[in-house]
């Protein structure tokens, strides 16, 4: 089983945050500016992630062929909650709040899906932990199990 790390767009991560693998691909993001298809970056290049201030209804998705995945998202005091979907079905709601900025963390691991094309979608929930300073959502990477 091989894994590839993929990250859909919009912001450069903080200094010191790195990824191991990636491949050229496209993801879709939607928000106030409408829906846009964006290229994913390659290893060793500066890249961006889905970075949203927490606007309810904004989303990013990625389709892949494989068995399962691990979703990495940034966690820190300014992050809120996000709904995670697989193939259109709500998998769980994740709280991205942490008292200190701890960078990218695995927030969802889904294994043993049938080998097929799957869609992972992250929707901004628009809510936040009571201790959070914001409701931002930032998709860092998607590691696909093939």
N, C-alpha and C positions, 0 to 999 in steps of 0.2 A: 504494500500500500504506500503510495507516494502522497506527499502533501504539498500544496502550493499556497502561498499567502497572497491574497488579493485585497486591495483596498480601494473602495470607491471614494470619491473626491470632496473636497472643497477647501481644505486648509492645510497649511504646513504644520506638522506636529512640533512640539517644543523641542529644543536642542537636547540631544542625548537619546531620543526615542528612535530606535532602529527596527527594521524588519529583516527577517531571514531570507525569504523567497518571495518571488512574485512572477507574474507572467503578464504579457500584454493582453488586455481585455477591455471590455467596455461595461460600464454600469449606468444606471439611470438614477437621477435625483430629481425631486420635484419640490417646489416651494413657491414663494411669492413670485419668482421670475418665470414660472411655468416648468415644464418637464424638459430636461436636457440629458443627452447621452454624452458621457465623458469617458476619456481614455484613462486607463489605470497606468501607473508608472512602472518602470522596470527597476531591477536591483541596482542600487548605487546611485540612483538619481533622486533629486528632491521630489517629493510627491505631496499630494494633498489628500484629505479625507472628507467624508461627509461631515461637515461642521455646521451645526444649526444652533441658533440661539434658544431653541426650545419651542418654536412656533408649532402649535397644535396642527396636525395634519401634514406637515412636511415629511418627506420620506426619501429613502434611498434603497435600491435593491440590486441584487446581483444574481444572475443565473449561472449555474455550473452543472457539470456532469460528474457525478460521483456518488459515494455512499453516505457521507456525512460531512460535518464541518465543525470548526471552532471559530466563534466570533469574538474578536478582540475590540474593545471600545475603551476610550480614555475615561479615567475616573479621577475625580477631584472635587473640591468644594463648590465649584460653579456648575456642576453637572446635575441633570434632572433624571427623569424616567423615560424609558423608551419601550414600545411594544415590538416584540420580535416575532415575525411570521415565517413559516416555512410552507411553501406551496399554497399560500392564501389562508392558512390556518394559524390562529394565534398560538404560539408556542409558550411564551411567557412575557411578563413585563419585568424589565430589569431596572434597578435603581443604581445609577452611575455615581451617586454621591460617595465621597470619602472625605474625611476631615482634612487630609493633605493630598496634594497632587501626586498620585502614584503611577500616572501614565497608563499605558495600554495594559489591560487585563482581560483574561478570558472571561466572558460573561455568559456565554452559552456554548455548550458542547452537545451536539446531536450526532449520535452514532447509529449505525445499522439501518439507515434508510435504504430502500431498494436502489440498486444501481439505475440511475435515471437522470434526467435533467430536473434540477430543483431550483426554486427561487427563494432566496433569503431576502426578507424585506425588514427594514428598521423604520418604524413610524415614530415621530416625535409625539410623546404623550402630552406635552404641555404642562406637566406637573413636576413637582420636585419634593424631595425629602424636606421636612421642616427645618433641618439644620443647613440645607444647601443655600448658597448665595445666588443661584441661578438655575435655569432648567435646560442648559445646553446639552446637546447630544453630539457625540463625535465618534463615527465609525472609523476604527484604525485599520483593521485587517480581517480577512476571512481566510482561514486555513481550510482547504478542501481535502478530504480523504478520498483517494482514488484507488 
